[in-house]
Amino acid sequence: MLLKRGRLLLLLKLTVVLGSVWMFSLLIRPKTGWDPTYIFRYGWLEYTDADGGPEKRIFFCVICSILCIYRIFKLSRKYLLFPLSQEEEDFPLAYSMVVHHKVQNFERLLRAIYAPQNIYCIHVDKKAAASVLSAIKAITSCFPNVFMVSKAVSVVYSAWPRVQADLNCMADLYNASTKWKYFINLCGQDFPLKTNLEIVRALRSLKGGNSLESEKLPGEKRWRVTVAHEIVDGKIQVLLLLSYVFITCQVKQPPPFNLPILSGNAYIVVNRGYIHSVLKDNRILALIEWAKDTYSPDEFLWATIQRIPGVPGSTRFSSSLPNNFPSLSCARTHTRTHTHTHTQNPHKPKLKLHWYTVFG
């Protein structure tokens, strides 16, 4: 009797859920014509973005949450439900993803890199629209190995909060699982050029090493770490000292432990031991405090840590080597490409290609 009652309750719940999905689909269906497969297309999950693009915000969060109950979302979007090989299952990865808009781009990226043995920390900028945060929360709720960062920050370009966003995810990922082998940080506009298996094999080939830029700091960038900066009205600027006669910049003290400051970029692929050092090593903790009032700290912090003796996967630094010496740029075979436009004439943009660490 109890068994029959339980089955009836399950059937009732399923009926309510499917009925709700059906009613929402009737509300959002096109006015002219209707294809019965429409509700499982990606367009059904379209979302309006702040830039006024062609996406449509229609009950995204509610629909996604309902679909997650019976795994319809994962199935319709063709997420992997099991590891594709033993090699991949034995080599899980940890991802940090910093996002502030474009929910569809985020979902495409997550689907492209998703594997059930990996783990993913999502940081949504505190300044992001509430609808963006709700939509991304709805997506992450579908997966046991994808979670929101425990403490989000308001990200400021070229300032410390951009680093803090990754640090918070690093700590959450480190504490969430002891199994993952490598950490990869991404932004919402990234996209992989390799499969998970190809990435795993590339990382295995590092034999415990790290993949990131770490070169001598160019002279034209010295001001970034020798003058103190502050955030004013959401933008970073030089910290000015006022006196009776002069307005001067506040000069920073040398870095702790006389650490040489190296040049790199924000995006890295590092082993679990490197992350442990970032979170626990007193030398690195002191460096982190020192770097909080510098300009664009994400472009030197990870590179500098990579040269600190004793950090797992680190490489030795020699001040006598020239900037273009091969050993000062680690694992360029694992770089990623990044394109952006730069021109004073918006009608004739020039495309520039830069190489960034890892991914594609």
ZAVEX-658958 format. One record per residue (C-alpha): x, y, z; residue number from 1. Coordinates in pm, whole numbers, plus 32768, in hexadecimal, padded with zeros to 4 digits. Layout:
BEGIN
<site u="X" v="Y" w="Z" num="NUM"/>
...
//
This chain:
BEGIN
<site u="8000" v="8000" w="8000" num="1"/>
<site u="8118" v="80F0" w="805E" num="2"/>
<site u="81D1" v="8093" w="7F20" num="3"/>
<site u="80A4" v="80E5" w="7E4A" num="4"/>
<site u="8071" v="8230" w="7EFF" num="5"/>
<site u="81DE" v="828B" w="7EC3" num="6"/>
<site u="81BC" v="8242" w="7D51" num="7"/>
<site u="8081" v="8315" w="7D3E" num="8"/>
<site u="8134" v="843B" w="7DE4" num="9"/>
<site u="8258" v="841A" w="7CF2" num="10"/>
<site u="8168" v="8410" w="7BCC" num="11"/>
<site u="80B3" v="8543" w="7C50" num="12"/>
<site u="81FA" v="8605" w="7C76" num="13"/>
<site u="8264" v="85A3" w="7B16" num="14"/>
<site u="8114" v="8612" w="7A8E" num="15"/>
<site u="812E" v="8766" w="7B3B" num="16"/>
<site u="828F" v="87A0" w="7ABA" num="17"/>
<site u="823E" v="873E" w="7954" num="18"/>
<site u="8100" v="880D" w="7962" num="19"/>
<site u="81C5" v="893C" w="79D8" num="20"/>
<site u="82C3" v="8910" w="78C2" num="21"/>
<site u="81AA" v="88F4" w="77C5" num="22"/>
<site u="80FF" v="8A31" w="7841" num="23"/>
<site u="8244" v="8AF6" w="7831" num="24"/>
<site u="8283" v="8A74" w="76D2" num="25"/>
<site u="812A" v="8AEE" w="7668" num="26"/>
<site u="8176" v="8C46" w="76F4" num="27"/>
<site u="82C1" v="8C69" w="763D" num="28"/>
<site u="827A" v="8BBB" w="74F4" num="29"/>
<site u="8286" v="8C86" w="73B0" num="30"/>
<site u="8146" v="8D32" w="7345" num="31"/>
<site u="8153" v="8CAA" w="71E2" num="32"/>
<site u="817D" v="8B36" w="71BA" num="33"/>
<site u="8210" v="8A47" w="72B6" num="34"/>
<site u="82FC" v="8924" w="72A3" num="35"/>
<site u="82C0" v="8821" w="73B9" num="36"/>
<site u="8439" v="87F8" w="73DF" num="37"/>
<site u="845B" v="896D" w="7427" num="38"/>
<site u="8460" v="8947" w="75A1" num="39"/>
<site u="859F" v="8876" w="7596" num="40"/>
<site u="865F" v="8961" w="74B6" num="41"/>
<site u="875F" v="8A50" w="753F" num="42"/>
<site u="8680" v="8B77" w="74E0" num="43"/>
<site u="8590" v="8B10" w="75F2" num="44"/>
<site u="869B" v="8B62" w="76F0" num="45"/>
<site u="86F9" v="8CAE" w="7655" num="46"/>
<site u="8741" v="8DCE" w="773C" num="47"/>
<site u="8744" v="8F47" w="771C" num="48"/>
<site u="8896" v="8FE8" w="775C" num="49"/>
<site u="88E9" v="9149" w="77CC" num="50"/>
<site u="8981" v="919E" w="767B" num="51"/>
<site u="882D" v="9188" w="75D0" num="52"/>
<site u="8885" v="9058" w="74FC" num="53"/>
<site u="878B" v="8F75" w="744F" num="54"/>
<site u="8759" v="8E94" w="757D" num="55"/>
<site u="8607" v="8E7D" w="762D" num="56"/>
<site u="85D1" v="8E73" w="77A5" num="57"/>
<site u="84A1" v="8D95" w="77D9" num="58"/>
<site u="847E" v="8CD7" w="791F" num="59"/>
<site u="85E7" v="8C5E" w="78F8" num="60"/>
<site u="862D" v="8C17" w="7A64" num="61"/>
<site u="84DE" v="8B73" w="7AB1" num="62"/>
<site u="84E8" v="8A99" w="797B" num="63"/>
<site u="8653" v="8A31" w="79B0" num="64"/>
<site u="860D" v="89D5" w="7B1B" num="65"/>
<site u="84DD" v="8903" w="7AB6" num="66"/>
<site u="85A2" v="8854" w="79A6" num="67"/>
<site u="86BA" v="87FF" w="7A98" num="68"/>
<site u="85CB" v="8730" w="7B6D" num="69"/>
<site u="85BE" v="8618" w="7A6D" num="70"/>
<site u="870D" v="865E" w="79C0" num="71"/>
<site u="8659" v="86E0" w="7889" num="72"/>
<site u="8745" v="880A" w="7877" num="73"/>
<site u="8881" v="8735" w="7872" num="74"/>
<site u="87EE" v="8642" w="7779" num="75"/>
<site u="8762" v="8747" w="768C" num="76"/>
<site u="88AB" v="880A" w="7690" num="77"/>
<site u="8972" v="86C6" w="7668" num="78"/>
<site u="8A4F" v="86E4" w="779B" num="79"/>
<site u="8B2F" v="85BA" w="77E2" num="80"/>
<site u="8A99" v="84DA" w="78EC" num="81"/>
<site u="8BC8" v="83F6" w="791E" num="82"/>
<site u="8D42" v="8403" w="78E1" num="83"/>
<site u="8D9C" v="83AC" w="777B" num="84"/>
<site u="8ED6" v="82EF" w="77DB" num="85"/>
<site u="8F8A" v="8262" w="7909" num="86"/>
<site u="90AE" v="8349" w="78BB" num="87"/>
<site u="8FCF" v="847A" w="78E5" num="88"/>
<site u="8F23" v="83F0" w="7A1A" num="89"/>
<site u="9076" v="83BF" w="7AC1" num="90"/>
<site u="90E3" v="8523" w="7A72" num="91"/>
<site u="8FD2" v="8616" w="7AE7" num="92"/>
<site u="8FFF" v="878B" w="7AB5" num="93"/>
<site u="8F8C" v="88BD" w="7B79" num="94"/>
<site u="8F06" v="89F0" w="7AC5" num="95"/>
<site u="8ECE" v="8B53" w="7B3F" num="96"/>
<site u="8DE3" v="8C1F" w="7A63" num="97"/>
<site u="8DBD" v="8D99" w="7A99" num="98"/>
<site u="8C7F" v="8E1B" w="79F4" num="99"/>
<site u="8BC1" v="8F64" w="79F1" num="100"/>
<site u="8ACB" v="8F50" w="78CD" num="101"/>
<site u="8A6B" v="8E8B" w="7795" num="102"/>
<site u="89C4" v="8D5F" w="7834" num="103"/>
<site u="89B0" v="8CA3" w="76EA" num="104"/>
<site u="8B28" v="8CC2" w="76B8" num="105"/>
<site u="8B5F" v="8C3C" w="7816" num="106"/>
<site u="8A79" v="8B13" w="77DA" num="107"/>
<site u="8B21" v="8ABF" w="768E" num="108"/>
<site u="8C76" v="8ACA" w="7736" num="109"/>
<site u="8C02" v="89F1" w="7858" num="110"/>
<site u="8B6D" v="88F2" w="776A" num="111"/>
<site u="8CAE" v="88EA" w="769B" num="112"/>
<site u="8D94" v="88A8" w="77C4" num="113"/>
<site u="8CA7" v="87E2" w="78A1" num="114"/>
<site u="8D02" v="8685" w="7914" num="115"/>
<site u="8C69" v="85DD" w="7A48" num="116"/>
<site u="8DBE" v="858C" w="7AE1" num="117"/>
<site u="8E2C" v="86FB" w="7AD6" num="118"/>
<site u="8DC9" v="880D" w="7BCA" num="119"/>
<site u="8D5F" v="8973" w="7B78" num="120"/>
<site u="8D4F" v="8AB1" w="7C49" num="121"/>
<site u="8C83" v="8BD0" w="7BB5" num="122"/>
<site u="8CC1" v="8D37" w="7C22" num="123"/>
<site u="8BB8" v="8E32" w="7BB5" num="124"/>
<site u="8C1B" v="8F9E" w="7BDE" num="125"/>
<site u="8B5A" v="9040" w="7CFE" num="126"/>
<site u="8B0A" v="915F" w="7C0F" num="127"/>
<site u="8A5F" v="9072" w="7B1A" num="128"/>
<site u="88E9" v="9095" w="7AE6" num="129"/>
<site u="8814" v="8FCA" w="7BD7" num="130"/>
<site u="877B" v="8F16" w="7AAD" num="131"/>
<site u="88D5" v="8EA6" w="7A39" num="132"/>
<site u="8928" v="8E1E" w="7B92" num="133"/>
<site u="87DA" v="8D69" w="7BAB" num="134"/>
<site u="8801" v="8CCD" w="7A52" num="135"/>
<site u="8960" v="8C4E" w="7A99" num="136"/>
<site u="88F4" v="8BC8" w="7BEC" num="137"/>
<site u="87DC" v="8B0C" w="7B3E" num="138"/>
<site u="88D4" v="8A6D" w="7A4D" num="139"/>
<site u="89CF" v="8A0C" w="7B5B" num="140"/>
<site u="88BB" v="896E" w="7C2B" num="141"/>
<site u="889F" v="885D" w="7B22" num="142"/>
<site u="89F9" v="87D1" w="7B70" num="143"/>
<site u="8A8D" v="873D" w="7CAE" num="144"/>
<site u="8BEE" v="87A1" w="7C46" num="145"/>
<site u="8BA4" v="890B" w="7BE1" num="146"/>
<site u="8B77" v="8A0D" w="7CF4" num="147"/>
<site u="8B6D" v="8B83" w="7D32" num="148"/>
<site u="8C97" v="8C20" w="7DE3" num="149"/>
<site u="8C60" v="8C43" w="7F59" num="150"/>
<site u="8CBE" v="8DB6" w="7F56" num="151"/>
<site u="8C8F" v="8E8D" w="7E21" num="152"/>
<site u="8D38" v="8FE0" w="7DF3" num="153"/>
<site u="8CFF" v="9112" w="7D1B" num="154"/>
<site u="8E04" v="90E1" w="7C0B" num="155"/>
<site u="8EC4" v="9216" w="7B9C" num="156"/>
<site u="8F93" v="91FD" w="7A5E" num="157"/>
<site u="910D" v="9212" w="7A9E" num="158"/>
<site u="90D8" v="921D" w="7C17" num="159"/>
<site u="90F7" v="9129" w="7D38" num="160"/>
<site u="8F8C" v="90A8" w="7D39" num="161"/>
<site u="8FCE" v="8FF4" w="7BF0" num="162"/>
<site u="90D7" v="8F24" w="7CA4" num="163"/>
<site u="8FFC" v="8EFB" w="7DD8" num="164"/>
<site u="8EEB" v="8E5C" w="7D03" num="165"/>
<site u="8FDC" v="8D48" w="7C97" num="166"/>
<site u="906D" v="8D26" w="7DF6" num="167"/>
<site u="8F12" v="8CE9" w="7E85" num="168"/>
<site u="8ECE" v="8BDC" w="7D83" num="169"/>
<site u="9026" v="8B42" w="7DBE" num="170"/>
<site u="8FD8" v="8B1C" w="7F30" num="171"/>
<site u="8E7E" v="8A8B" w="7EEF" num="172"/>
<site u="8F00" v="8993" w="7DEE" num="173"/>
<site u="9022" v="892A" w="7ECC" num="174"/>
<site u="8F39" v="88E8" w="7FF1" num="175"/>
<site u="8E27" v="8845" w="7F21" num="176"/>
<site u="8EF4" v="8725" w="7E99" num="177"/>
<site u="9047" v="8684" w="7EC9" num="178"/>
<site u="9042" v="85C7" w="7D80" num="179"/>
<site u="9077" v="86CC" w="7C71" num="180"/>
<site u="91D0" v="86EB" w="7BD5" num="181"/>
<site u="91DC" v="883F" w="7B28" num="182"/>
<site u="9133" v="8991" w="7B4D" num="183"/>
<site u="90C7" v="8A5D" w="7A1C" num="184"/>
<site u="902E" v="8BB9" w="7A36" num="185"/>
<site u="8F4D" v="8C43" w="7927" num="186"/>
<site u="8E74" v="8D6D" w="78D8" num="187"/>
<site u="8D14" v="8D5B" w="784A" num="188"/>
<site u="8D87" v="8DA5" w="76E7" num="189"/>
<site u="8E7D" v="8C84" w="76CC" num="190"/>
<site u="8E43" v="8B4C" w="75FE" num="191"/>
<site u="8F13" v="8A0C" w="75E4" num="192"/>
<site u="8FC9" v="899F" w="74AB" num="193"/>
<site u="900D" v="8843" w="7539" num="194"/>
<site u="8F3D" v="872A" w="75C9" num="195"/>
<site u="8F58" v="86CF" w="7737" num="196"/>
<site u="902A" v="859F" w="76DA" num="197"/>
<site u="911B" v="8675" w="760F" num="198"/>
<site u="9138" v="876B" w="7730" num="199"/>
<site u="9179" v="864F" w="7826" num="200"/>
<site u="928B" v="85BE" w="7749" num="201"/>
<site u="932D" v="8712" w="771C" num="202"/>
<site u="9330" v="8745" w="7894" num="203"/>
<site u="93BA" v="85E9" w="78D3" num="204"/>
<site u="94DA" v="8643" w="77ED" num="205"/>
<site u="9539" v="875E" w="78DC" num="206"/>
<site u="959B" v="8652" w="79DA" num="207"/>
<site u="952C" v="8725" w="7B00" num="208"/>
<site u="95A3" v="886F" w="7A6F" num="209"/>
<site u="94D3" v="89A9" w="7A45" num="210"/>
<site u="9475" v="8A60" w="7906" num="211"/>
<site u="947C" v="8BDB" w="791D" num="212"/>
<site u="9542" v="8D09" w="78AD" num="213"/>
<site u="965B" v="8D74" w="7993" num="214"/>
<site u="9751" v="8E6E" w="7903" num="215"/>
<site u="9819" v="8F9B" w="7970" num="216"/>
<site u="9742" v="90C9" w="79BA" num="217"/>
<site u="9774" v="91C3" w="789D" num="218"/>
<site u="97F3" v="9318" w="7902" num="219"/>
<site u="96BA" v="93C4" w="787F" num="220"/>
<site u="95E8" v="92FD" w="7979" num="221"/>
<site u="96B6" v="9347" w="7AAF" num="222"/>
<site u="95C9" v="945F" w="7B1A" num="223"/>
<site u="94B7" v="935C" w="7B4E" num="224"/>
<site u="956A" v="92CC" w="7C7D" num="225"/>
<site u="9632" v="93F6" w="7D00" num="226"/>
<site u="9511" v="94ED" w="7D2D" num="227"/>
<site u="93E2" v="94AE" w="7E0B" num="228"/>
<site u="9285" v="94AB" w="7D71" num="229"/>
<site u="9121" v="94BA" w="7DF2" num="230"/>
<site u="8FC2" v="947C" w="7D71" num="231"/>
<site u="8EEB" v="95B5" w="7D4B" num="232"/>
<site u="8D88" v="95A6" w="7CC1" num="233"/>
<site u="8DC2" v="9449" w="7C39" num="234"/>
<site u="8F07" v="949F" w="7B85" num="235"/>
<site u="9072" v="9474" w="7BE7" num="236"/>
<site u="9152" v="95A5" w="7BFB" num="237"/>
<site u="929D" v="9614" w="7C90" num="238"/>
<site u="928A" v="965F" w="7E04" num="239"/>
<site u="92E0" v="97D0" w="7E2D" num="240"/>
<site u="9375" v="9870" w="7F66" num="241"/>
<site u="9318" v="99DA" w="7FA9" num="242"/>
<site u="9407" v="9ACC" w="8056" num="243"/>
<site u="940D" v="9C45" w="8080" num="244"/>
<site u="94CE" v="9C74" w="7F3C" num="245"/>
<site u="94D2" v="9B32" w="7E71" num="246"/>
<site u="93F5" v="9A15" w="7E00" num="247"/>
<site u="94CD" v="98DD" w="7DF3" num="248"/>
<site u="94A3" v="9767" w="7DBA" num="249"/>
<site u="94CF" v="9674" w="7ED8" num="250"/>
<site u="95FF" v="959E" w="7E90" num="251"/>
<site u="95DC" v="9432" w="7EFA" num="252"/>
<site u="96D0" v="9375" w="7FD4" num="253"/>
<site u="979B" v="9261" w="7F27" num="254"/>
<site u="96ED" v="910F" w="7F0F" num="255"/>
<site u="9710" v="9026" w="803C" num="256"/>
<site u="9838" v="8F3B" w="8055" num="257"/>
<site u="98D9" v="8FFF" w="7F34" num="258"/>
<site u="980E" v="8F31" w="7E3F" num="259"/>
<site u="984F" v="8F8E" w="7CD2" num="260"/>
<site u="970B" v="9000" w="7C2C" num="261"/>
<site u="96CF" v="8F48" w="7AE6" num="262"/>
<site u="95E4" v="8F92" w="79C5" num="263"/>
<site u="94CF" v="8EAB" w="794C" num="264"/>
<site u="9356" v="8EB0" w="7929" num="265"/>
<site u="9217" v="8E5C" w="79E2" num="266"/>
<site u="91D6" v="8D04" w="794B" num="267"/>
<site u="9294" v="8BD6" w="79C6" num="268"/>
<site u="92A0" v="8A5C" w="79D4" num="269"/>
<site u="9340" v="89E9" w="7B19" num="270"/>
<site u="934D" v="88AB" w="7BE8" num="271"/>
<site u="929F" v="8875" w="7D33" num="272"/>
<site u="93E0" v="88AB" w="7DF5" num="273"/>
<site u="9403" v="8A09" w="7D61" num="274"/>
<site u="92A6" v="8A5E" w="7DE3" num="275"/>
<site u="9301" v="89D2" w="7F38" num="276"/>
<site u="942D" v="8ABD" w="7F40" num="277"/>
<site u="9357" v="8BE7" w="7ED9" num="278"/>
<site u="926D" v="8BA3" w="7FFD" num="279"/>
<site u="9369" v="8B3A" w="8108" num="280"/>
<site u="94CE" v="8BB1" w="80BC" num="281"/>
<site u="9528" v="8CDB" w="819C" num="282"/>
<site u="9607" v="8D71" w="808F" num="283"/>
<site u="94E8" v="8D71" w="7F95" num="284"/>
<site u="93ED" v="8DF1" w="8094" num="285"/>
<site u="94D7" v="8F16" w="80D8" num="286"/>
<site u="94FC" v="8F52" w="7F62" num="287"/>
<site u="9381" v="8F50" w="7F3B" num="288"/>
<site u="935A" v="905D" w="8047" num="289"/>
<site u="946B" v="912D" w="7FA6" num="290"/>
<site u="93C9" v="9112" w="7E4D" num="291"/>
<site u="926E" v="918B" w="7EB1" num="292"/>
<site u="92B3" v="92F9" w="7E57" num="293"/>
<site u="936F" v="92B7" w="7D12" num="294"/>
<site u="92F2" v="92E3" w="7BAF" num="295"/>
<site u="9283" v="91AA" w="7AF4" num="296"/>
<site u="9308" v="90B6" w="7BF9" num="297"/>
<site u="927F" v="8F8E" w="7B36" num="298"/>
<site u="938D" v="8FCD" w="7A32" num="299"/>
<site u="94AE" v="8F99" w="7B23" num="300"/>
<site u="9436" v="8EDC" w="7C58" num="301"/>
<site u="941B" v="8D7D" w="7BC5" num="302"/>
<site u="9557" v="8DB2" w="7AF8" num="303"/>
<site u="9617" v="8E19" w="7C30" num="304"/>
<site u="9598" v="8CF2" w="7CFC" num="305"/>
<site u="9609" v="8C0B" w="7BE3" num="306"/>
<site u="9773" v="8C71" w="7C2E" num="307"/>
<site u="9769" v="8C48" w="7DA8" num="308"/>
<site u="9844" v="8B21" w="7E14" num="309"/>
<site u="9782" v="8A02" w="7EAB" num="310"/>
<site u="9638" v="8A47" w="7DFC" num="311"/>
<site u="95CD" v="8902" w="7D4E" num="312"/>
<site u="9604" v="8919" w="7BD7" num="313"/>
<site u="96CB" v="8A5C" w="7BF5" num="314"/>
<site u="97F8" v="8AB1" w="7B1D" num="315"/>
<site u="9939" v="8B5B" w="7B80" num="316"/>
<site u="996A" v="8CCC" w="7B33" num="317"/>
<site u="9AB7" v="8D69" w="7AD4" num="318"/>
<site u="9ACC" v="8EE4" w="7AB8" num="319"/>
<site u="9BF4" v="8EC4" w="79CB" num="320"/>
<site u="9B24" v="8E28" w="78B4" num="321"/>
<site u="9A92" v="8F01" w="779E" num="322"/>
<site u="9919" v="8F35" w="777A" num="323"/>
<site u="9901" v="8E59" w="7646" num="324"/>
<site u="99BA" v="8D32" w="76DE" num="325"/>
<site u="98E2" v="8BFB" w="76A0" num="326"/>
<site u="98DB" v="8B7F" w="7808" num="327"/>
<site u="983A" v="8CC2" w="787D" num="328"/>
<site u="96F5" v="8C7A" w="77C8" num="329"/>
<site u="966B" v="8B32" w="7846" num="330"/>
<site u="95BD" v="8A34" w="7769" num="331"/>
<site u="9556" v="8B14" w="7647" num="332"/>
<site u="94DB" v="89DA" w="759C" num="333"/>
<site u="93B3" v="89EC" w="768D" num="334"/>
<site u="9356" v="8B54" w="7640" num="335"/>
<site u="920A" v="8BDC" w="75D5" num="336"/>
<site u="91B7" v="8CE3" w="74D3" num="337"/>
<site u="90F5" v="8E1C" w="751E" num="338"/>
<site u="9080" v="8F1A" w="7422" num="339"/>
<site u="9006" v="907C" w="7451" num="340"/>
<site u="8FD5" v="91AE" w="7379" num="341"/>
<site u="9098" v="92ED" w="73A5" num="342"/>
<site u="906E" v="941D" w="72C9" num="343"/>
<site u="9010" v="958B" w="72D5" num="344"/>
<site u="8F27" v="9558" w="71AD" num="345"/>
<site u="8E00" v="947C" w="7218" num="346"/>
<site u="8DA7" v="9439" w="70AB" num="347"/>
<site u="8EFB" v="93A0" w="7061" num="348"/>
<site u="8F60" v="92D0" w="718F" num="349"/>
<site u="90B4" v="922C" w="7191" num="350"/>
<site u="90C9" v="90CB" w="7214" num="351"/>
<site u="91E7" v="907F" w="72FE" num="352"/>
<site u="924D" v="8F25" w="7372" num="353"/>
<site u="92E3" v="8EEC" w="74C7" num="354"/>
<site u="934D" v="8DA4" w="7565" num="355"/>
<site u="92CA" v="8D5A" w="76BC" num="356"/>
<site u="9317" v="8C33" w="779A" num="357"/>
<site u="9252" v="8AF2" w="7770" num="358"/>
<site u="910A" v="8AA0" w="76C2" num="359"/>
<site u="908E" v="8B39" w="757D" num="360"/>
//
